[in-house]
């Protein structure tokens, strides 16, 4: 790791040894914004967002270094996951190094006034850059404080650079982003690196061993942080069994990427891993037992993270190895249970879950009512029990069964149950 030069509050940010690759236009934009602060005393807000590992912290560290070199007062702070810290704690700690007493104990309102007064004193002498990373981890009161400070100090040479993950459903973060000073706020979004930049970054990190990372690149989504993490894992891997080492690496990388998602997005992609490499929103919403509209936000997060992509009417894993690695993080009983449930949804929905629908029974020829009867009978229900569950008469159930036998070419309930079980197992064993 390489230390960025000390900021004026005597803190240092750590950045990876490898040179920054990609995001060249974003780095230039950040540099221009720092120079406008230093030479034009132009304050405001630069909001930087992107998926986890997209390089937000890299870019903020670059901004802090350039501001230090340009002799601006530079304050770096970060949000922390979890509770326990008082509002504005990290910002006030940074301010204390410049303005003694800035972090005196007090009520949230008193601490906010301390922060405002301290920033005004600093800005009266020099331009001030405030870098606040991972604001999605900040507590609600801190976000409200930042919202107030950016408005109250709008006319001063104070530039706020705020880093946040994209597509997070955190109401306070959404409100802050919406209510920032409109005329003095710029937005910058980071995406995945292009293939050439990925190649250069991997070469920087792995040197002559860069080819060893090739099998894992589809898992990494072109995200520089994920690439650095995978390279570090690969350098530390010590295993005589090549296949075991490969599987362990894939699972470790997949687990890290899943942990960086919100709970809803993680549940979506884990469930999607049992549906195959390609699937539709209808099956996904049924598996998750929610309306399709409720999946829009977590789906945008997963798409932004580079785990899935959208193609016409289907969602597709970016690579089969991504799906396999994600599925491997599920305990075997959970994976098997989800696959069987998916198979049952396919069968009762009239869609074959087997590898080749042409070789299986003509489930699509059954009506929805007939499919409902098949599912209950295959699970051992009598005609009367099926009738009670479906709110129809036993005579109706018997009629549906006759039609099912004719369409599927079976002659008994036992044959029907076996046929249904085979179809379920076909999906369960994928």
PAKOL-523011 format. One record per residue (C-alpha): y, z, x; residue number from 1; residue in three letters. Coordinates in steps of 0.25 Angstrom, whole numbers, padded with zeros to 4 digits. Each point is the difference from the previous one (the first is absolute). Last residue first. Example, Ala and Ser with C-alpha at 12.3 -4.5 7.8 and 13.67 -1.06 7.14 Angstrom:
2
@c2 -0004&c3 0029&c1 0055&nr 2&rest SER
@c2 -0014&c3 0002&c1 -0006&nr 1&rest ALA
//
This chain:
430
@c2 -0115&c3 -0050&c1 -0116&nr 430&rest UNK
@c2 -0011&c3 0009&c1 -0005&nr 429&rest UNK
@c2 0006&c3 0006&c1 -0012&nr 428&rest UNK
@c2 0004&c3 -0014&c1 -0005&nr 427&rest UNK
@c2 -0014&c3 -0006&c1 0000&nr 426&rest UNK
@c2 -0004&c3 0014&c1 -0005&nr 425&rest UNK
@c2 0008&c3 -0001&c1 -0013&nr 424&rest UNK
@c2 -0007&c3 -0014&c1 -0003&nr 423&rest UNK
@c2 -0013&c3 0005&c1 0003&nr 422&rest UNK
@c2 0002&c3 0012&c1 -0009&nr 421&rest UNK
@c2 0004&c3 -0009&c1 -0011&nr 420&rest UNK
@c2 -0012&c3 -0009&c1 0001&nr 419&rest UNK
@c2 -0009&c3 0012&c1 0001&nr 418&rest UNK
@c2 0006&c3 0006&c1 -0013&nr 417&rest UNK
@c2 -0002&c3 -0013&c1 -0007&nr 416&rest UNK
@c2 -0014&c3 -0001&c1 0004&nr 415&rest UNK
@c2 -0003&c3 0014&c1 -0005&nr 414&rest UNK
@c2 0008&c3 -0003&c1 -0013&nr 413&rest UNK
@c2 -0010&c3 -0011&c1 -0003&nr 412&rest UNK
@c2 -0001&c3 -0015&c1 -0001&nr 411&rest UNK
@c2 0010&c3 -0006&c1 0010&nr 410&rest UNK
@c2 0005&c3 -0014&c1 0000&nr 409&rest UNK
@c2 0015&c3 0004&c1 0003&nr 408&rest UNK
@c2 0006&c3 -0007&c1 -0012&nr 407&rest UNK
@c2 -0012&c3 0003&c1 -0010&nr 406&rest UNK
@c2 -0002&c3 0015&c1 0004&nr 405&rest UNK
@c2 0016&c3 0002&c1 -0001&nr 404&rest UNK
@c2 0000&c3 -0006&c1 -0014&nr 403&rest UNK
@c2 -0012&c3 0009&c1 -0005&nr 402&rest UNK
@c2 0007&c3 0012&c1 0007&nr 401&rest UNK
@c2 0013&c3 -0003&c1 -0008&nr 400&rest UNK
@c2 -0007&c3 0000&c1 -0013&nr 399&rest UNK
@c2 -0007&c3 0013&c1 0003&nr 398&rest UNK
@c2 0014&c3 0006&c1 0003&nr 397&rest UNK
@c2 0005&c3 -0005&c1 -0013&nr 396&rest UNK
@c2 -0012&c3 0006&c1 -0007&nr 395&rest UNK
@c2 0003&c3 0013&c1 0007&nr 394&rest UNK
@c2 0014&c3 0000&c1 -0007&nr 393&rest UNK
@c2 0013&c3 0000&c1 0009&nr 392&rest UNK
@c2 0008&c3 0011&c1 0006&nr 391&rest UNK
@c2 -0003&c3 -0005&c1 0014&nr 390&rest UNK
@c2 -0006&c3 0014&c1 0005&nr 389&rest UNK
@c2 -0006&c3 0002&c1 -0014&nr 388&rest UNK
@c2 -0007&c3 -0013&c1 0000&nr 387&rest UNK
@c2 -0005&c3 0001&c1 0015&nr 386&rest UNK
@c2 -0006&c3 0014&c1 -0004&nr 385&rest UNK
@c2 -0007&c3 -0007&c1 -0013&nr 384&rest UNK
@c2 -0005&c3 -0012&c1 0009&nr 383&rest UNK
@c2 -0005&c3 0010&c1 0010&nr 382&rest UNK
@c2 0007&c3 0002&c1 0013&nr 381&rest UNK
@c2 -0007&c3 -0001&c1 0013&nr 380&rest UNK
@c2 0010&c3 -0005&c1 0010&nr 379&rest UNK
@c2 -0003&c3 -0014&c1 -0002&nr 378&rest UNK
@c2 0002&c3 0002&c1 -0015&nr 377&rest UNK
@c2 0014&c3 0005&c1 0002&nr 376&rest UNK
@c2 0004&c3 -0011&c1 0009&nr 375&rest UNK
@c2 -0007&c3 -0011&c1 -0008&nr 374&rest UNK
@c2 0007&c3 0005&c1 -0013&nr 373&rest UNK
@c2 0014&c3 -0001&c1 0006&nr 372&rest UNK
@c2 -0003&c3 -0014&c1 0006&nr 371&rest UNK
@c2 -0004&c3 -0005&c1 -0014&nr 370&rest UNK
@c2 0013&c3 0005&c1 -0006&nr 369&rest UNK
@c2 0008&c3 -0007&c1 0011&nr 368&rest UNK
@c2 -0008&c3 -0013&c1 -0003&nr 367&rest UNK
@c2 -0011&c3 -0005&c1 0009&nr 366&rest UNK
@c2 0000&c3 -0014&c1 0006&nr 365&rest UNK
@c2 0007&c3 0005&c1 0013&nr 364&rest UNK
@c2 -0012&c3 0009&c1 0003&nr 363&rest UNK
@c2 -0008&c3 -0013&c1 0003&nr 362&rest UNK
@c2 -0010&c3 0007&c1 0008&nr 361&rest UNK
@c2 0000&c3 -0002&c1 0015&nr 360&rest UNK
@c2 -0002&c3 -0012&c1 0010&nr 359&rest UNK
@c2 0013&c3 -0007&c1 -0004&nr 358&rest UNK
@c2 0007&c3 0013&c1 0002&nr 357&rest UNK
@c2 -0003&c3 0000&c1 0014&nr 356&rest UNK
@c2 0003&c3 0013&c1 0008&nr 355&rest UNK
@c2 -0002&c3 0009&c1 -0012&nr 354&rest UNK
@c2 0012&c3 0006&c1 -0008&nr 353&rest UNK
@c2 -0001&c3 -0010&c1 -0012&nr 352&rest UNK
@c2 0012&c3 0001&c1 -0009&nr 351&rest UNK
@c2 -0002&c3 0003&c1 -0015&nr 350&rest UNK
@c2 0009&c3 0012&c1 0000&nr 349&rest UNK
@c2 -0012&c3 0009&c1 -0002&nr 348&rest UNK
@c2 -0006&c3 -0006&c1 0012&nr 347&rest UNK
@c2 0012&c3 0001&c1 0009&nr 346&rest UNK
@c2 0004&c3 0014&c1 -0005&nr 345&rest UNK
@c2 -0015&c3 0004&c1 0003&nr 344&rest UNK
@c2 0001&c3 -0006&c1 0014&nr 343&rest UNK
@c2 0013&c3 0007&c1 0003&nr 342&rest UNK
@c2 -0006&c3 0013&c1 -0004&nr 341&rest UNK
@c2 -0012&c3 -0003&c1 0009&nr 340&rest UNK
@c2 0010&c3 -0003&c1 0012&nr 339&rest UNK
@c2 0008&c3 0012&c1 -0002&nr 338&rest UNK
@c2 -0013&c3 0009&c1 0000&nr 337&rest UNK
@c2 -0005&c3 -0007&c1 0012&nr 336&rest UNK
@c2 0013&c3 0002&c1 0008&nr 335&rest UNK
@c2 0001&c3 0015&c1 -0005&nr 334&rest UNK
@c2 -0014&c3 0003&c1 0005&nr 333&rest UNK
@c2 0002&c3 -0007&c1 0013&nr 332&rest UNK
@c2 0013&c3 0008&c1 0003&nr 331&rest UNK
@c2 0012&c3 -0010&c1 0001&nr 330&rest UNK
@c2 0006&c3 -0003&c1 0013&nr 329&rest UNK
@c2 -0010&c3 -0012&c1 0001&nr 328&rest UNK
@c2 0006&c3 -0007&c1 -0011&nr 327&rest UNK
@c2 0013&c3 -0001&c1 0007&nr 326&rest UNK
@c2 -0007&c3 -0006&c1 0013&nr 325&rest UNK
@c2 -0008&c3 -0010&c1 -0009&nr 324&rest UNK
@c2 0013&c3 -0004&c1 -0007&nr 323&rest UNK
@c2 0008&c3 -0002&c1 0012&nr 322&rest UNK
@c2 -0012&c3 -0007&c1 0007&nr 321&rest UNK
@c2 0000&c3 -0010&c1 -0012&nr 320&rest UNK
@c2 0014&c3 -0004&c1 0004&nr 319&rest UNK
@c2 0014&c3 0001&c1 -0007&nr 318&rest UNK
@c2 -0007&c3 0006&c1 -0012&nr 317&rest UNK
@c2 0003&c3 -0009&c1 -0012&nr 316&rest UNK
@c2 0007&c3 0002&c1 -0013&nr 315&rest UNK
@c2 -0003&c3 -0011&c1 -0011&nr 314&rest UNK
@c2 0008&c3 -0008&c1 -0010&nr 313&rest UNK
@c2 0008&c3 -0009&c1 0010&nr 312&rest UNK
@c2 -0003&c3 0006&c1 0014&nr 311&rest UNK
@c2 0006&c3 0014&c1 0002&nr 310&rest UNK
@c2 -0003&c3 0007&c1 0014&nr 309&rest UNK
@c2 -0007&c3 0013&c1 0003&nr 308&rest UNK
@c2 0001&c3 0010&c1 0012&nr 307&rest UNK
@c2 0013&c3 -0005&c1 0006&nr 306&rest UNK
@c2 0008&c3 0013&c1 -0003&nr 305&rest UNK
@c2 0010&c3 -0007&c1 -0008&nr 304&rest UNK
@c2 -0012&c3 -0005&c1 -0009&nr 303&rest UNK
@c2 -0005&c3 0015&c1 -0001&nr 302&rest UNK
@c2 0014&c3 0005&c1 -0004&nr 301&rest UNK
@c2 0002&c3 -0011&c1 -0010&nr 300&rest UNK
@c2 -0013&c3 0004&c1 -0006&nr 299&rest UNK
@c2 0004&c3 0014&c1 -0001&nr 298&rest UNK
@c2 0013&c3 -0004&c1 -0008&nr 297&rest UNK
@c2 -0007&c3 -0010&c1 -0009&nr 296&rest UNK
@c2 -0012&c3 0008&c1 -0004&nr 295&rest UNK
@c2 0006&c3 0007&c1 -0012&nr 294&rest UNK
@c2 0002&c3 -0014&c1 -0006&nr 293&rest UNK
@c2 -0015&c3 -0003&c1 0000&nr 292&rest UNK
@c2 -0002&c3 0012&c1 -0009&nr 291&rest UNK
@c2 -0009&c3 0011&c1 0005&nr 290&rest UNK
@c2 -0015&c3 0003&c1 0001&nr 289&rest UNK
@c2 -0001&c3 -0002&c1 0015&nr 288&rest UNK
@c2 -0012&c3 -0009&c1 -0002&nr 287&rest UNK
@c2 0006&c3 -0007&c1 -0012&nr 286&rest UNK
@c2 0013&c3 -0002&c1 0008&nr 285&rest UNK
@c2 -0007&c3 -0007&c1 0011&nr 284&rest UNK
@c2 -0009&c3 -0008&c1 -0009&nr 283&rest UNK
@c2 0012&c3 -0006&c1 -0007&nr 282&rest UNK
@c2 0008&c3 -0001&c1 0013&nr 281&rest UNK
@c2 -0009&c3 -0011&c1 0005&nr 280&rest UNK
@c2 -0010&c3 0000&c1 0012&nr 279&rest UNK
@c2 -0003&c3 -0006&c1 0013&nr 278&rest UNK
@c2 -0006&c3 0006&c1 0013&nr 277&rest UNK
@c2 -0009&c3 0009&c1 -0009&nr 276&rest UNK
@c2 0002&c3 0010&c1 -0011&nr 275&rest UNK
@c2 -0005&c3 0012&c1 0008&nr 274&rest UNK
@c2 0012&c3 -0001&c1 0010&nr 273&rest UNK
@c2 0010&c3 0000&c1 -0012&nr 272&rest UNK
@c2 -0003&c3 0014&c1 -0003&nr 271&rest UNK
@c2 0004&c3 0004&c1 0014&nr 270&rest UNK
@c2 0012&c3 -0009&c1 -0001&nr 269&rest UNK
@c2 0005&c3 0006&c1 -0013&nr 268&rest UNK
@c2 -0003&c3 0015&c1 0003&nr 267&rest UNK
@c2 0008&c3 -0002&c1 0013&nr 266&rest UNK
@c2 0012&c3 -0006&c1 -0008&nr 265&rest UNK
@c2 0000&c3 0011&c1 -0010&nr 264&rest UNK
@c2 -0001&c3 0011&c1 0011&nr 263&rest UNK
@c2 0011&c3 -0006&c1 0008&nr 262&rest UNK
@c2 -0004&c3 -0008&c1 0012&nr 261&rest UNK
@c2 0000&c3 0005&c1 0015&nr 260&rest UNK
@c2 -0013&c3 0006&c1 -0001&nr 259&rest UNK
@c2 -0006&c3 -0013&c1 -0004&nr 258&rest UNK
@c2 0005&c3 -0006&c1 0013&nr 257&rest UNK
@c2 -0006&c3 0011&c1 0008&nr 256&rest UNK
@c2 -0013&c3 -0001&c1 -0007&nr 255&rest UNK
@c2 -0001&c3 -0015&c1 0003&nr 254&rest UNK
@c2 0003&c3 0002&c1 0015&nr 253&rest UNK
@c2 -0011&c3 0011&c1 0001&nr 252&rest UNK
@c2 -0010&c3 -0008&c1 -0008&nr 251&rest UNK
@c2 0002&c3 -0013&c1 0008&nr 250&rest UNK
@c2 -0001&c3 0008&c1 0013&nr 249&rest UNK
@c2 -0013&c3 0007&c1 -0004&nr 248&rest UNK
@c2 -0006&c3 -0013&c1 -0004&nr 247&rest UNK
@c2 0003&c3 -0007&c1 0013&nr 246&rest UNK
@c2 -0005&c3 0012&c1 0008&nr 245&rest UNK
@c2 -0013&c3 0001&c1 -0008&nr 244&rest UNK
@c2 -0002&c3 -0015&c1 0002&nr 243&rest UNK
@c2 0003&c3 0001&c1 0015&nr 242&rest UNK
@c2 -0010&c3 0012&c1 0002&nr 241&rest UNK
@c2 0004&c3 0005&c1 0014&nr 240&rest UNK
@c2 0012&c3 0008&c1 -0006&nr 239&rest UNK
@c2 0013&c3 0004&c1 0007&nr 238&rest UNK
@c2 0013&c3 -0004&c1 -0008&nr 237&rest UNK
@c2 0013&c3 0005&c1 0006&nr 236&rest UNK
@c2 0006&c3 -0014&c1 0003&nr 235&rest UNK
@c2 -0005&c3 -0005&c1 -0014&nr 234&rest UNK
@c2 0007&c3 0012&c1 -0007&nr 233&rest UNK
@c2 0013&c3 -0002&c1 0008&nr 232&rest UNK
@c2 -0001&c3 -0015&c1 -0004&nr 231&rest UNK
@c2 -0002&c3 0003&c1 -0014&nr 230&rest UNK
@c2 0012&c3 0009&c1 -0001&nr 229&rest UNK
@c2 0009&c3 -0010&c1 0007&nr 228&rest UNK
@c2 -0005&c3 -0010&c1 -0010&nr 227&rest UNK
@c2 0003&c3 0009&c1 -0012&nr 226&rest UNK
@c2 0014&c3 0003&c1 0005&nr 225&rest UNK
@c2 0003&c3 -0015&c1 0002&nr 224&rest UNK
@c2 -0005&c3 -0004&c1 -0014&nr 223&rest UNK
@c2 -0006&c3 -0014&c1 0000&nr 222&rest UNK
@c2 -0009&c3 0004&c1 -0011&nr 221&rest UNK
@c2 -0009&c3 0009&c1 0008&nr 220&rest UNK
@c2 -0014&c3 -0002&c1 -0005&nr 219&rest UNK
@c2 0001&c3 -0015&c1 0002&nr 218&rest UNK
@c2 0002&c3 0003&c1 0015&nr 217&rest UNK
@c2 -0012&c3 0008&c1 0002&nr 216&rest UNK
@c2 -0010&c3 -0011&c1 0005&nr 215&rest UNK
@c2 0011&c3 -0004&c1 0010&nr 214&rest UNK
@c2 0002&c3 0013&c1 0006&nr 213&rest UNK
@c2 -0009&c3 -0002&c1 0011&nr 212&rest UNK
@c2 0007&c3 -0013&c1 0004&nr 211&rest UNK
@c2 0012&c3 0008&c1 0005&nr 210&rest UNK
@c2 -0009&c3 0006&c1 0011&nr 209&rest UNK
@c2 0007&c3 -0007&c1 0012&nr 208&rest UNK
@c2 0013&c3 0006&c1 -0004&nr 207&rest UNK
@c2 -0002&c3 0010&c1 -0012&nr 206&rest UNK
@c2 0014&c3 0005&c1 -0004&nr 205&rest UNK
@c2 0009&c3 -0012&c1 0004&nr 204&rest UNK
@c2 -0011&c3 -0010&c1 -0003&nr 203&rest UNK
@c2 -0001&c3 0006&c1 -0014&nr 202&rest UNK
@c2 0015&c3 -0001&c1 -0002&nr 201&rest UNK
@c2 0000&c3 -0014&c1 0005&nr 200&rest UNK
@c2 -0011&c3 -0004&c1 -0010&nr 199&rest UNK
@c2 0007&c3 0007&c1 -0012&nr 198&rest UNK
@c2 0013&c3 -0007&c1 0003&nr 197&rest UNK
@c2 -0007&c3 -0013&c1 0000&nr 196&rest UNK
@c2 -0007&c3 0003&c1 -0013&nr 195&rest UNK
@c2 0013&c3 0004&c1 -0008&nr 194&rest UNK
@c2 0003&c3 0015&c1 -0001&nr 193&rest UNK
@c2 -0002&c3 0007&c1 -0014&nr 192&rest UNK
@c2 0013&c3 0003&c1 -0008&nr 191&rest UNK
@c2 0012&c3 0008&c1 0003&nr 190&rest UNK
@c2 0011&c3 0001&c1 -0011&nr 189&rest UNK
@c2 0015&c3 0002&c1 0003&nr 188&rest UNK
@c2 0010&c3 0004&c1 -0010&nr 187&rest UNK
@c2 0015&c3 0001&c1 0002&nr 186&rest UNK
@c2 0009&c3 0011&c1 -0006&nr 185&rest UNK
@c2 0016&c3 0000&c1 0001&nr 184&rest UNK
@c2 0003&c3 -0007&c1 -0013&nr 183&rest UNK
@c2 -0010&c3 0007&c1 -0008&nr 182&rest UNK
@c2 0002&c3 0014&c1 0004&nr 181&rest UNK
@c2 -0015&c3 0006&c1 -0001&nr 180&rest UNK
@c2 -0003&c3 0002&c1 -0015&nr 179&rest UNK
@c2 -0013&c3 -0009&c1 -0001&nr 178&rest UNK
@c2 -0006&c3 0005&c1 0013&nr 177&rest UNK
@c2 0002&c3 0014&c1 -0003&nr 176&rest UNK
@c2 -0005&c3 -0001&c1 -0014&nr 175&rest UNK
@c2 -0013&c3 -0007&c1 0005&nr 174&rest UNK
@c2 -0002&c3 0011&c1 0010&nr 173&rest UNK
@c2 0002&c3 0011&c1 -0010&nr 172&rest UNK
@c2 -0010&c3 -0007&c1 -0010&nr 171&rest UNK
@c2 -0011&c3 -0002&c1 0011&nr 170&rest UNK
@c2 -0008&c3 -0012&c1 -0004&nr 169&rest UNK
@c2 -0002&c3 -0006&c1 0013&nr 168&rest UNK
@c2 0001&c3 -0015&c1 0001&nr 167&rest UNK
@c2 0006&c3 -0001&c1 0014&nr 166&rest UNK
@c2 -0001&c3 0012&c1 0010&nr 165&rest UNK
@c2 0013&c3 0006&c1 0005&nr 164&rest UNK
@c2 0010&c3 -0001&c1 0011&nr 163&rest UNK
@c2 0014&c3 0004&c1 -0001&nr 162&rest UNK
@c2 0011&c3 -0004&c1 0010&nr 161&rest UNK
@c2 0013&c3 0007&c1 -0004&nr 160&rest UNK
@c2 0013&c3 -0005&c1 0007&nr 159&rest UNK
@c2 0011&c3 0010&c1 0001&nr 158&rest UNK
@c2 0014&c3 -0006&c1 0004&nr 157&rest UNK
@c2 0006&c3 0006&c1 -0013&nr 156&rest UNK
@c2 0004&c3 -0006&c1 -0013&nr 155&rest UNK
@c2 -0014&c3 0003&c1 -0007&nr 154&rest UNK
@c2 0000&c3 0014&c1 0005&nr 153&rest UNK
@c2 -0001&c3 0006&c1 -0015&nr 152&rest UNK
@c2 -0009&c3 -0011&c1 -0004&nr 151&rest UNK
@c2 -0010&c3 0000&c1 0011&nr 150&rest UNK
@c2 0000&c3 0015&c1 -0001&nr 149&rest UNK
@c2 -0003&c3 0001&c1 -0014&nr 148&rest UNK
@c2 -0012&c3 -0008&c1 0000&nr 147&rest UNK
@c2 -0005&c3 0007&c1 0013&nr 146&rest UNK
@c2 0001&c3 0013&c1 -0007&nr 145&rest UNK
@c2 -0008&c3 -0005&c1 -0012&nr 144&rest UNK
@c2 -0010&c3 -0005&c1 0009&nr 143&rest UNK
@c2 0000&c3 0014&c1 0007&nr 142&rest UNK
@c2 -0001&c3 0007&c1 -0014&nr 141&rest UNK
@c2 -0013&c3 -0009&c1 -0004&nr 140&rest UNK
@c2 -0007&c3 0003&c1 0013&nr 139&rest UNK
@c2 -0001&c3 -0010&c1 0011&nr 138&rest UNK
@c2 -0013&c3 -0007&c1 0002&nr 137&rest UNK
@c2 0005&c3 -0013&c1 -0006&nr 136&rest UNK
@c2 0011&c3 0001&c1 0010&nr 135&rest UNK
@c2 -0010&c3 -0004&c1 0011&nr 134&rest UNK
@c2 0011&c3 -0002&c1 0011&nr 133&rest UNK
@c2 0015&c3 0005&c1 -0001&nr 132&rest UNK
@c2 0008&c3 -0006&c1 0011&nr 131&rest UNK
@c2 0015&c3 0005&c1 0000&nr 130&rest UNK
@c2 0009&c3 -0009&c1 0008&nr 129&rest UNK
@c2 0014&c3 0006&c1 0002&nr 128&rest UNK
@c2 0013&c3 -0006&c1 0005&nr 127&rest UNK
@c2 0008&c3 0009&c1 0009&nr 126&rest UNK
@c2 0010&c3 0011&c1 -0001&nr 125&rest UNK
@c2 0004&c3 0001&c1 -0015&nr 124&rest UNK
@c2 -0015&c3 -0004&c1 -0003&nr 123&rest UNK
@c2 -0005&c3 0013&c1 0007&nr 122&rest UNK
@c2 0009&c3 0009&c1 -0008&nr 121&rest UNK
@c2 -0003&c3 -0007&c1 -0013&nr 120&rest UNK
@c2 -0015&c3 0001&c1 0003&nr 119&rest UNK
@c2 0001&c3 0015&c1 0001&nr 118&rest UNK
@c2 0008&c3 0002&c1 -0012&nr 117&rest UNK
@c2 -0010&c3 -0009&c1 -0008&nr 116&rest UNK
@c2 -0012&c3 0008&c1 0005&nr 115&rest UNK
@c2 0006&c3 0013&c1 -0002&nr 114&rest UNK
@c2 0004&c3 -0004&c1 -0014&nr 113&rest UNK
@c2 -0015&c3 -0004&c1 -0003&nr 112&rest UNK
@c2 -0005&c3 0014&c1 0006&nr 111&rest UNK
@c2 0010&c3 0007&c1 -0009&nr 110&rest UNK
@c2 -0005&c3 -0008&c1 -0012&nr 109&rest UNK
@c2 -0015&c3 0003&c1 0003&nr 108&rest UNK
@c2 0003&c3 0015&c1 0002&nr 107&rest UNK
@c2 0002&c3 0006&c1 0013&nr 106&rest UNK
@c2 -0005&c3 0001&c1 0014&nr 105&rest UNK
@c2 0009&c3 -0005&c1 0011&nr 104&rest UNK
@c2 -0004&c3 -0014&c1 0005&nr 103&rest UNK
@c2 0013&c3 -0006&c1 0004&nr 102&rest UNK
@c2 0003&c3 0013&c1 0008&nr 101&rest UNK
@c2 0002&c3 -0007&c1 0013&nr 100&rest UNK
@c2 0005&c3 -0015&c1 -0002&nr 99&rest UNK
@c2 -0007&c3 -0010&c1 0009&nr 98&rest UNK
@c2 -0014&c3 0006&c1 0003&nr 97&rest UNK
@c2 0001&c3 0006&c1 -0014&nr 96&rest UNK
@c2 0001&c3 -0014&c1 -0006&nr 95&rest UNK
@c2 -0014&c3 -0003&c1 0003&nr 94&rest UNK
@c2 -0005&c3 0013&c1 -0006&nr 93&rest UNK
@c2 0009&c3 -0003&c1 -0012&nr 92&rest UNK
@c2 -0007&c3 -0014&c1 -0002&nr 91&rest UNK
@c2 -0014&c3 0006&c1 0001&nr 90&rest UNK
@c2 0003&c3 0012&c1 -0010&nr 89&rest UNK
@c2 0007&c3 -0008&c1 -0010&nr 88&rest UNK
@c2 -0006&c3 0008&c1 -0011&nr 87&rest UNK
@c2 -0008&c3 0012&c1 0005&nr 86&rest UNK
@c2 -0014&c3 -0003&c1 0006&nr 85&rest UNK
@c2 -0013&c3 0006&c1 -0007&nr 84&rest UNK
@c2 -0006&c3 -0012&c1 -0006&nr 83&rest UNK
@c2 -0009&c3 -0012&c1 0004&nr 82&rest UNK
@c2 0002&c3 -0013&c1 0007&nr 81&rest UNK
@c2 0012&c3 0000&c1 0010&nr 80&rest UNK
@c2 0013&c3 -0008&c1 -0001&nr 79&rest UNK
@c2 0006&c3 -0004&c1 0013&nr 78&rest UNK
@c2 0013&c3 0002&c1 0008&nr 77&rest UNK
@c2 0007&c3 -0007&c1 0011&nr 76&rest UNK
@c2 0015&c3 0002&c1 0003&nr 75&rest UNK
@c2 0008&c3 -0009&c1 0008&nr 74&rest UNK
@c2 0014&c3 0002&c1 0004&nr 73&rest UNK
@c2 0004&c3 -0014&c1 0005&nr 72&rest UNK
@c2 0001&c3 -0003&c1 0015&nr 71&rest UNK
@c2 -0005&c3 -0014&c1 0000&nr 70&rest UNK
@c2 -0012&c3 0003&c1 0008&nr 69&rest UNK
@c2 -0003&c3 0011&c1 -0010&nr 68&rest UNK
@c2 0002&c3 -0010&c1 -0012&nr 67&rest UNK
@c2 -0010&c3 -0009&c1 0006&nr 66&rest UNK
@c2 -0010&c3 0010&c1 0002&nr 65&rest UNK
@c2 0001&c3 0005&c1 -0014&nr 64&rest UNK
@c2 -0001&c3 -0014&c1 -0006&nr 63&rest UNK
@c2 -0012&c3 -0002&c1 0008&nr 62&rest UNK
@c2 -0006&c3 0013&c1 -0005&nr 61&rest UNK
@c2 0003&c3 -0005&c1 -0014&nr 60&rest UNK
@c2 -0007&c3 -0013&c1 0002&nr 59&rest UNK
@c2 -0012&c3 0006&c1 0006&nr 58&rest UNK
@c2 -0001&c3 0010&c1 -0011&nr 57&rest UNK
@c2 0001&c3 -0011&c1 -0010&nr 56&rest UNK
@c2 -0011&c3 -0008&c1 0007&nr 55&rest UNK
@c2 -0009&c3 -0005&c1 -0012&nr 54&rest UNK
@c2 -0010&c3 0012&c1 0002&nr 53&rest UNK
@c2 0001&c3 0005&c1 -0014&nr 52&rest UNK
@c2 0006&c3 -0011&c1 -0009&nr 51&rest UNK
@c2 0015&c3 -0004&c1 0001&nr 50&rest UNK
@c2 0014&c3 0005&c1 -0002&nr 49&rest UNK
@c2 0013&c3 0001&c1 0008&nr 48&rest UNK
@c2 0013&c3 0004&c1 -0007&nr 47&rest UNK
@c2 0012&c3 -0002&c1 0008&nr 46&rest UNK
@c2 0012&c3 0009&c1 -0005&nr 45&rest UNK
@c2 0015&c3 0000&c1 0002&nr 44&rest UNK
@c2 0009&c3 0002&c1 0011&nr 43&rest UNK
@c2 0009&c3 -0010&c1 0007&nr 42&rest UNK
@c2 0007&c3 0006&c1 0012&nr 41&rest UNK
@c2 0002&c3 -0015&c1 0005&nr 40&rest UNK
@c2 -0005&c3 0002&c1 0014&nr 39&rest UNK
@c2 -0010&c3 0011&c1 -0001&nr 38&rest UNK
@c2 -0004&c3 -0003&c1 -0015&nr 37&rest UNK
@c2 0000&c3 -0015&c1 0001&nr 36&rest UNK
@c2 -0008&c3 0001&c1 0013&nr 35&rest UNK
@c2 -0011&c3 0008&c1 -0007&nr 34&rest UNK
@c2 0000&c3 -0010&c1 -0011&nr 33&rest UNK
@c2 -0002&c3 -0011&c1 0009&nr 32&rest UNK
@c2 -0011&c3 0007&c1 0007&nr 31&rest UNK
@c2 -0007&c3 0002&c1 -0013&nr 30&rest UNK
@c2 0001&c3 -0015&c1 -0004&nr 29&rest UNK
@c2 -0005&c3 -0004&c1 0014&nr 28&rest UNK
@c2 -0012&c3 0009&c1 -0002&nr 27&rest UNK
@c2 -0002&c3 -0006&c1 -0013&nr 26&rest UNK
@c2 0000&c3 -0014&c1 0005&nr 25&rest UNK
@c2 -0010&c3 0003&c1 0011&nr 24&rest UNK
@c2 -0010&c3 0007&c1 -0010&nr 23&rest UNK
@c2 -0011&c3 -0005&c1 0009&nr 22&rest UNK
@c2 -0004&c3 0007&c1 0013&nr 21&rest UNK
@c2 0006&c3 0013&c1 0005&nr 20&rest UNK
@c2 -0005&c3 0002&c1 0014&nr 19&rest UNK
@c2 -0012&c3 0009&c1 0002&nr 18&rest UNK
@c2 0002&c3 0014&c1 0005&nr 17&rest UNK
@c2 0000&c3 0006&c1 -0014&nr 16&rest UNK
@c2 0013&c3 0008&c1 -0005&nr 15&rest UNK
@c2 0003&c3 0015&c1 0001&nr 14&rest UNK
@c2 0013&c3 0005&c1 -0005&nr 13&rest UNK
@c2 0008&c3 0010&c1 0008&nr 12&rest UNK
@c2 0008&c3 0011&c1 -0004&nr 11&rest UNK
@c2 0013&c3 0005&c1 0007&nr 10&rest UNK
@c2 0009&c3 -0001&c1 -0012&nr 9&rest UNK
@c2 0007&c3 -0011&c1 0008&nr 8&rest UNK
@c2 -0012&c3 -0008&c1 0000&nr 7&rest UNK
@c2 -0009&c3 0001&c1 0012&nr 6&rest UNK
@c2 -0005&c3 -0014&c1 0006&nr 5&rest UNK
@c2 -0012&c3 -0005&c1 -0008&nr 4&rest UNK
@c2 -0012&c3 0006&c1 0007&nr 3&rest UNK
@c2 -0012&c3 -0010&c1 0003&nr 2&rest UNK
@c2 -0014&c3 0003&c1 -0005&nr 1&rest UNK
//
